[in-house]
Amino acid sequence: MIQYDVGTKVFGDWEITRVLGEGGFGKVFELKKESYGITAVSAMKIIRIPQSESDRKAVLNMGLDEESAAGYFRIMAASLIREIQVMSALKSHPGIVSFEDTHVEPHGDGIGQDIQIRMELLTSFQDY
C-alpha cells in the first residue's frame, strides 16, 4: 500500500505538500505541481478500501475467504466510482467542487484499493 506523506508523488508529477483534513471516508491532501515556471495547486482525497487492517479482518471474520473478501471490497469501490462519475458529469456546476482526475491503486495483497480523487483546491469558508 502507498503511504501518503508530504513529498509523495501522485498522479505522475503532483507532490503532496500537506494534509488538509481527515474524515470517515479518508484523508484530503494539498498537492502542488511545477511546470514551465508555473505552480499549480490542487486537492486530493484518498478513499482507502478497506480503511484499515481491522476492517479487512472484520470482513474475513464474517466467514468470507480471501477471494470473497476481495469481491466485497471491489463492490464497495465500484459504488464509489459511480459517485465519482456523477461528480465528473457535474463538474461545471458553480456550486460543486470541480473534479479533475481519478486513479484507483490496487493494494498489493489483492484485497482492496485506494481511490485517489484529484479536485480543485478551495479556500475553506472559515479562512475566506
MDTraj code that builds the backbone (N, CA, C; nanometers):
import mdtraj as md
import numpy as np

residues = "MET ILE GLN TYR ASP VAL GLY THR LYS VAL PHE GLY ASP TRP GLU ILE THR ARG VAL LEU GLY GLU GLY GLY PHE GLY LYS VAL PHE GLU LEU LYS LYS GLU SER TYR GLY ILE THR ALA VAL SER ALA MET LYS ILE ILE ARG ILE PRO GLN SER GLU SER ASP ARG LYS ALA VAL LEU ASN MET GLY LEU ASP GLU GLU SER ALA ALA GLY TYR PHE ARG ILE MET ALA ALA SER LEU ILE ARG GLU ILE GLN VAL MET SER ALA LEU LYS SER HIS PRO GLY ILE VAL SER PHE GLU ASP THR HIS VAL GLU PRO HIS GLY ASP GLY ILE GLY GLN ASP ILE GLN ILE ARG MET GLU LEU LEU THR SER PHE GLN ASP TYR".split()
xyz = np.array([
    [0.0827, -0.1185, 0.0000],
    [0.0000, 0.0000, 0.0000],
    [0.0874, 0.1252, 0.0000],
    [0.0414, 0.2237, -0.0704],
    [0.1119, 0.3519, -0.0751],
    [0.0955, 0.4231, 0.0589],
    [0.2036, 0.4826, 0.1058],
    [0.1977, 0.5696, 0.2229],
    [0.1897, 0.7127, 0.1698],
    [0.0862, 0.7846, 0.2059],
    [0.0654, 0.9204, 0.1581],
    [0.1228, 1.0181, 0.2607],
    [0.2411, 1.0681, 0.2307],
    [0.3112, 1.1608, 0.3188],
    [0.3531, 1.2828, 0.2378],
    [0.3883, 1.3909, 0.3072],
    [0.4423, 1.5090, 0.2399],
    [0.5618, 1.4643, 0.1566],
    [0.5629, 1.5059, 0.0315],
    [0.6702, 1.4690, -0.0605],
    [0.6364, 1.3527, -0.1516],
    [0.5321, 1.2754, -0.1187],
    [0.4918, 1.1631, -0.2034],
    [0.4402, 1.2162, -0.3364],
    [0.4811, 1.1534, -0.4457],
    [0.4339, 1.1899, -0.5801],
    [0.3098, 1.1070, -0.6135],
    [0.2090, 1.1732, -0.6669],
    [0.0851, 1.1085, -0.7104],
    [0.0447, 1.1682, -0.8446],
    [-0.0382, 1.0989, -0.9167],
    [-0.0827, 1.1472, -1.0482],
    [0.0357, 1.1914, -1.1340],
    [0.1407, 1.1130, -1.1309],
    [0.2583, 1.1459, -1.2106],
    [0.3507, 1.2422, -1.1403],
    [0.3295, 1.3708, -1.1599],
    [0.4235, 1.4697, -1.1061],
    [0.3621, 1.5667, -1.0047],
    [0.2475, 1.5332, -0.9484],
    [0.1901, 1.6125, -0.8402],
    [0.2528, 1.5658, -0.7091],
    [0.2870, 1.6602, -0.6214],
    [0.3511, 1.6270, -0.4948],
    [0.2605, 1.6665, -0.3789],
    [0.2477, 1.5769, -0.2815],
    [0.1709, 1.6091, -0.1606],
    [0.2500, 1.7112, -0.0795],
    [0.1836, 1.8244, -0.0457],
    [0.2509, 1.9292, 0.0310],
    [0.2021, 1.9378, 0.1760],
    [0.0772, 1.8954, 0.2008],
    [0.0282, 1.8947, 0.3389],
    [-0.1056, 1.8231, 0.3469],
    [-0.1408, 1.7828, 0.4692],
    [-0.2705, 1.7215, 0.4966],
    [-0.3692, 1.8347, 0.5235],
    [-0.4830, 1.8316, 0.4544],
    [-0.5849, 1.9348, 0.4750],
    [-0.6916, 1.8912, 0.5750],
    [-0.7185, 1.7618, 0.5800],
    [-0.8213, 1.7138, 0.6716],
    [-0.8377, 1.5640, 0.6626],
    [-0.9196, 1.5131, 0.7536],
    [-0.9437, 1.3703, 0.7593],
    [-1.0863, 1.3481, 0.8060],
    [-1.1514, 1.2508, 0.7476],
    [-1.2886, 1.2212, 0.7846],
    [-1.3147, 1.0721, 0.7826],
    [-1.4418, 1.0375, 0.7868],
    [-1.4817, 0.8978, 0.7920],
    [-1.4435, 0.8174, 0.6694],
    [-1.4346, 0.8828, 0.5548],
    [-1.4047, 0.8101, 0.4318],
    [-1.2602, 0.8220, 0.3872],
    [-1.1829, 0.9108, 0.4443],
    [-1.0441, 0.9198, 0.4016],
    [-0.9793, 1.0515, 0.4400],
    [-0.8650, 1.0768, 0.3767],
    [-0.7880, 1.1983, 0.4010],
    [-0.7895, 1.2861, 0.2770],
    [-0.7724, 1.4169, 0.3009],
    [-0.7617, 1.5131, 0.1920],
    [-0.6263, 1.5828, 0.2044],
    [-0.5568, 1.5911, 0.0926],
    [-0.4232, 1.6490, 0.0884],
    [-0.4200, 1.7663, -0.0086],
    [-0.3271, 1.8572, 0.0143],
    [-0.2958, 1.9613, -0.0828],
    [-0.1846, 1.9075, -0.1718],
    [-0.1968, 1.9338, -0.3017],
    [-0.0961, 1.8923, -0.3991],
    [-0.0384, 2.0147, -0.4681],
    [0.0847, 1.9990, -0.5172],
    [0.1497, 2.1055, -0.5929],
    [0.2208, 2.0428, -0.7115],
    [0.2216, 2.1171, -0.8212],
    [0.2914, 2.0734, -0.9418],
    [0.3543, 2.1954, -1.0057],
    [0.4829, 2.1845, -1.0381],
    [0.5517, 2.2944, -1.1051],
    [0.5893, 2.2504, -1.2453],
    [0.5550, 2.3363, -1.3416],
    [0.5837, 2.3047, -1.4809],
    [0.6017, 2.4346, -1.5582],
    [0.7147, 2.4486, -1.6263],
    [0.7439, 2.5661, -1.7089],
    [0.7308, 2.6963, -1.6312],
    [0.7737, 2.6939, -1.5053],
    [0.7700, 2.8137, -1.4230],
    [0.6337, 2.8461, -1.3647],
    [0.5375, 2.7588, -1.3834],
    [0.4024, 2.7798, -1.3309],
    [0.3779, 2.6791, -1.2185],
    [0.3304, 2.7288, -1.1059],
    [0.2970, 2.6417, -0.9941],
    [0.1454, 2.6257, -0.9894],
    [0.1005, 2.5023, -0.9961],
    [-0.0422, 2.4715, -0.9867],
    [-0.0670, 2.4008, -0.8541],
    [-0.1827, 2.4256, -0.7959],
    [-0.2212, 2.3573, -0.6723],
    [-0.3538, 2.2863, -0.6944],
    [-0.3741, 2.1827, -0.6172],
    [-0.4943, 2.1023, -0.6291],
    [-0.5167, 2.0341, -0.4950],
    [-0.6279, 1.9646, -0.4830],
    [-0.6557, 1.8844, -0.3637],
    [-0.6739, 1.7398, -0.4086],
    [-0.6458, 1.6475, -0.3181],
    [-0.6645, 1.5060, -0.3481],
    [-0.7275, 1.4390, -0.2275],
    [-0.8345, 1.3659, -0.2533],
    [-0.8968, 1.2852, -0.1493],
    [-0.8578, 1.1408, -0.1731],
    [-0.8171, 1.0725, -0.0669],
    [-0.7841, 0.9313, -0.0729],
    [-0.8915, 0.8554, 0.0030],
    [-0.9550, 0.7630, -0.0656],
    [-1.0510, 0.6742, -0.0014],
    [-0.9891, 0.5350, -0.0053],
    [-0.9523, 0.4853, 0.1096],
    [-0.8876, 0.3538, 0.1204],
    [-0.9937, 0.2493, 0.1534],
    [-0.9988, 0.1448, 0.0705],
    [-1.0954, 0.0372, 0.0909],
    [-1.0189, -0.0942, 0.0961],
    [-1.0191, -0.1660, 0.2073],
    [-1.0742, -0.1288, 0.3374],
    [-0.9908, -0.0186, 0.4011],
    [-1.0509, 0.0512, 0.4947],
    [-0.9833, 0.1657, 0.5552],
    [-0.8681, 0.1251, 0.6458],
    [-0.8750, 0.0064, 0.7017],
    [-0.7700, -0.0358, 0.7944],
    [-0.7585, -0.1878, 0.7922],
    [-0.6540, -0.2353, 0.8532],
    [-0.6341, -0.3797, 0.8661],
    [-0.7460, -0.4413, 0.9488],
    [-0.7955, -0.3681, 1.0494],
    [-0.9047, -0.4214, 1.1309],
    [-1.0333, -0.4356, 1.0485],
    [-1.0575, -0.3451, 0.9527],
    [-1.1734, -0.3593, 0.8642],
    [-1.1594, -0.4843, 0.7772],
    [-1.0392, -0.5067, 0.7278],
    [-1.0119, -0.6247, 0.6463],
    [-1.0358, -0.7519, 0.7271],
    [-0.9839, -0.7548, 0.8506],
    [-1.0008, -0.8720, 0.9364],
    [-1.1469, -0.8940, 0.9734],
    [-1.2204, -0.7864, 0.9945],
    [-1.3621, -0.7987, 1.0296],
    [-1.4395, -0.8682, 0.9183],
    [-1.4090, -0.8336, 0.7938],
    [-1.4772, -0.8978, 0.6808],
    [-1.4376, -1.0450, 0.6727],
    [-1.3108, -1.0737, 0.6924],
    [-1.2663, -1.2131, 0.6900],
    [-1.3268, -1.2923, 0.8059],
    [-1.3467, -1.2271, 0.9207],
    [-1.4060, -1.2949, 1.0369],
    [-1.5557, -1.3214, 1.0199],
    [-1.6172, -1.2592, 0.9185],
    [-1.7584, -1.2866, 0.8892],
    [-1.7726, -1.4208, 0.8172],
    [-1.6594, -1.4862, 0.7915],
    [-1.6640, -1.6167, 0.7266],
    [-1.6290, -1.6124, 0.5792],
    [-1.5904, -1.4967, 0.5284],
    [-1.5515, -1.4870, 0.3879],
    [-1.4080, -1.5328, 0.3698],
    [-1.3816, -1.5990, 0.2580],
    [-1.2432, -1.6309, 0.2255],
    [-1.1800, -1.5091, 0.1588],
    [-1.0504, -1.5174, 0.1298],
    [-0.9775, -1.4029, 0.0727],
    [-1.0408, -1.3546, -0.0585],
    [-1.0784, -1.4480, -0.1447],
    [-1.1369, -1.4114, -0.2746],
    [-1.2720, -1.3423, -0.2576],
    [-1.3544, -1.3935, -0.1668],
    [-1.4853, -1.3320, -0.1418],
    [-1.4700, -1.1939, -0.0781],
    [-1.3728, -1.1807, 0.0118],
    [-1.3467, -1.0505, 0.0745],
    [-1.3025, -0.9497, -0.0309],
    [-1.2162, -0.9925, -0.1217],
    [-1.1718, -0.9039, -0.2297],
    [-1.2916, -0.8593, -0.3131],
    [-1.3841, -0.9517, -0.3426],
    [-1.5049, -0.9171, -0.4180],
    [-1.5926, -0.8191, -0.3429],
    [-1.6051, -0.8377, -0.2126],
    [-1.6828, -0.7472, -0.1286],
    [-1.6280, -0.6052, -0.1376],
    [-1.4961, -0.5919, -0.1265],
    [-1.4350, -0.4592, -0.1319],
    [-1.4385, -0.4012, -0.2733],
    [-1.4352, -0.4853, -0.3764],
    [-1.4493, -0.4352, -0.5146],
    [-1.5882, -0.3752, -0.5371],
    [-1.6902, -0.4376, -0.4790],
    [-1.8269, -0.3845, -0.4903],
    [-1.8355, -0.2476, -0.4224],
    [-1.7727, -0.2341, -0.3052],
    [-1.7700, -0.1040, -0.2366],
    [-1.7027, 0.0012, -0.3242],
    [-1.5903, -0.0354, -0.3841],
    [-1.5163, 0.0590, -0.4689],
    [-1.5983, 0.0967, -0.5912],
    [-1.6671, -0.0012, -0.6513],
    [-1.7480, 0.0262, -0.7710],
    [-1.8577, 0.1278, -0.7393],
    [-1.9158, 0.1180, -0.6216],
    [-2.0187, 0.2133, -0.5808],
    [-1.9613, 0.3546, -0.5708],
    [-1.8424, 0.3663, -0.5129],
    [-1.7780, 0.4973, -0.5016],
    [-1.7375, 0.5515, -0.6385],
    [-1.6947, 0.4644, -0.7265],
    [-1.6559, 0.5078, -0.8612],
    [-1.7775, 0.5613, -0.9368],
    [-1.8942, 0.5031, -0.9150],
    [-2.0166, 0.5577, -0.9767],
    [-2.0424, 0.6996, -0.9262],
    [-2.0187, 0.7239, -0.7980],
    [-2.0341, 0.8595, -0.7443],
    [-1.9341, 0.9554, -0.8078],
    [-1.8130, 0.9079, -0.8330],
    [-1.7113, 0.9907, -0.8990],
    [-1.7558, 1.0250, -1.0405],
    [-1.8195, 0.9308, -1.1079],
    [-1.8703, 0.9572, -1.2427],
    [-1.9752, 1.0678, -1.2395],
    [-2.0592, 1.0688, -1.1379],
    [-2.1587, 1.1757, -1.1231],
    [-2.0879, 1.3083, -1.0976],
    [-1.9843, 1.3077, -1.0113],
    [-1.9064, 1.4302, -0.9861],
    [-1.8487, 1.4843, -1.1155],
    [-1.7983, 1.3951, -1.1983],
    [-1.7388, 1.4365, -1.3247],
    [-1.8424, 1.5011, -1.4159],
    [-1.9609, 1.4443, -1.4191],
    [-2.0669, 1.4982, -1.5042],
    [-2.1131, 1.6361, -1.4562],
    [-2.1016, 1.6631, -1.3275],
    [-2.1493, 1.7892, -1.2698],
    [-2.0378, 1.8908, -1.2473],
    [-1.9171, 1.8647, -1.2967],
    [-1.8030, 1.9472, -1.2599],
    [-1.8116, 2.0921, -1.3061],
    [-1.8924, 2.1240, -1.4011],
    [-1.9022, 2.2637, -1.4453],
    [-2.0054, 2.3433, -1.3649],
    [-2.0753, 2.2776, -1.2729],
    [-2.1733, 2.3469, -1.1903],
    [-2.1001, 2.4352, -1.0892],
    [-2.1395, 2.5623, -1.0747],
    [-2.0657, 2.6540, -0.9877],
    [-2.0724, 2.6194, -0.8390],
    [-2.1686, 2.5402, -0.7968],
    [-2.1816, 2.5077, -0.6551],
    [-2.1204, 2.3747, -0.6165],
    [-2.0495, 2.3114, -0.7080],
    [-1.9925, 2.1793, -0.6819],
    [-1.8418, 2.1845, -0.7060],
    [-1.7661, 2.1237, -0.6157],
    [-1.6207, 2.1187, -0.6304],
    [-1.5869, 2.0540, -0.7641],
    [-1.4966, 2.1157, -0.8368],
    [-1.4594, 2.0673, -0.9699],
    [-1.3715, 1.9425, -0.9592],
    [-1.4182, 1.8360, -1.0186],
    [-1.3449, 1.7101, -1.0267],
    [-1.2407, 1.7217, -1.1371],
    [-1.1175, 1.6803, -1.1098],
    [-1.0095, 1.6926, -1.2078],
    [-0.9639, 1.5586, -1.2638],
    [-0.9416, 1.4596, -1.1768],
    [-0.8823, 1.3338, -1.2208],
    [-0.9061, 1.2280, -1.1136],
    [-0.8951, 1.1021, -1.1516],
    [-0.9058, 0.9933, -1.0544],
    [-0.8139, 0.8794, -1.0943],
    [-0.7750, 0.8035, -0.9943],
    [-0.6905, 0.6862, -1.0165],
    [-0.7230, 0.5844, -0.9077],
    [-0.7309, 0.4571, -0.9469],
    [-0.7521, 0.3507, -0.8499],
    [-0.6229, 0.2711, -0.8398],
    [-0.5704, 0.2630, -0.7185],
    [-0.4443, 0.1927, -0.6925],
    [-0.4757, 0.0652, -0.6130],
    [-0.4644, -0.0521, -0.6777],
    [-0.4924, -0.1770, -0.6055],
    [-0.3901, -0.2005, -0.4945],
    [-0.4356, -0.2590, -0.3845],
    [-0.3443, -0.2961, -0.2767],
    [-0.2657, -0.4195, -0.3200],
    [-0.1444, -0.4302, -0.2733],
    [-0.0554, -0.5388, -0.3115],
    [-0.1058, -0.6769, -0.2749],
    [-0.1887, -0.6860, -0.1689],
    [-0.2376, -0.8165, -0.1261],
    [-0.3597, -0.8620, -0.2054],
    [-0.4055, -0.7790, -0.2986],
    [-0.5215, -0.8152, -0.3801],
    [-0.6551, -0.7897, -0.3135],
    [-0.6541, -0.7471, -0.1887],
    [-0.7796, -0.7181, -0.1184],
    [-0.7858, -0.5682, -0.0948],
    [-0.8658, -0.5006, -0.1743],
    [-0.8857, -0.3584, -0.1552],
    [-0.8054, -0.2722, -0.2505],
    [-0.8326, -0.1438, -0.2407],
    [-0.7673, -0.0455, -0.3260],
    [-0.7799, 0.0931, -0.2654],
    [-0.6977, 0.1833, -0.3154],
    [-0.7074, 0.3243, -0.2800],
    [-0.7676, 0.3973, -0.3992],
    [-0.8707, 0.4746, -0.3743],
    [-0.9296, 0.5576, -0.4785],
    [-0.8754, 0.6987, -0.4564],
    [-0.8017, 0.7481, -0.5528],
    [-0.7438, 0.8820, -0.5467],
    [-0.8300, 0.9739, -0.6327],
    [-0.8785, 1.0814, -0.5736],
    [-0.9621, 1.1776, -0.6448],
    [-0.8928, 1.3138, -0.6381],
    [-0.8540, 1.3656, -0.7538],
    [-0.7933, 1.4987, -0.7569],
    [-0.9001, 1.5995, -0.7950],
    [-0.9080, 1.7093, -0.7180],
    [-1.0120, 1.8093, -0.7395],
    [-0.9558, 1.9480, -0.7135],
    [-1.0354, 2.0474, -0.7456],
    [-0.9879, 2.1844, -0.7226],
    [-0.9674, 2.2083, -0.5742],
    [-0.8693, 2.2889, -0.5437],
    [-0.8384, 2.3272, -0.4068],
    [-0.9190, 2.4515, -0.3735],
    [-1.0009, 2.4410, -0.2719],
    [-1.0845, 2.5537, -0.2308],
    [-1.0343, 2.6136, -0.1008],
    [-1.0671, 2.7375, -0.0788],
    [-1.0411, 2.8033, 0.0484],
    [-1.1601, 2.7744, 0.1373],
    [-1.1342, 2.7292, 0.2589],
    [-1.2453, 2.6991, 0.3493],
    [-1.3254, 2.8251, 0.3782],
    [-1.4508, 2.8069, 0.4095],
    [-1.5383, 2.9200, 0.4405],
    [-1.4812, 2.9995, 0.5580],
    [-1.4296, 2.9288, 0.6574],
    [-1.3733, 2.9957, 0.7752],
    [-1.2520, 3.0801, 0.7375],
    [-1.1651, 3.0264, 0.6506],
    [-1.0477, 3.1023, 0.6081],
    [-1.0862, 3.2195, 0.5176],
    [-1.1912, 3.2016, 0.4388],
    [-1.2353, 3.3058, 0.3460],
    [-1.2874, 3.4245, 0.4242],
])
top = md.Topology()
chain = top.add_chain()
for i, resn in enumerate(residues, 1):
    res = top.add_residue(resn, chain, resSeq=i)
    for name in ("N", "CA", "C"):
        top.add_atom(name, md.element.get_by_symbol(name[0]), res)
traj = md.Trajectory(xyz[None], top)
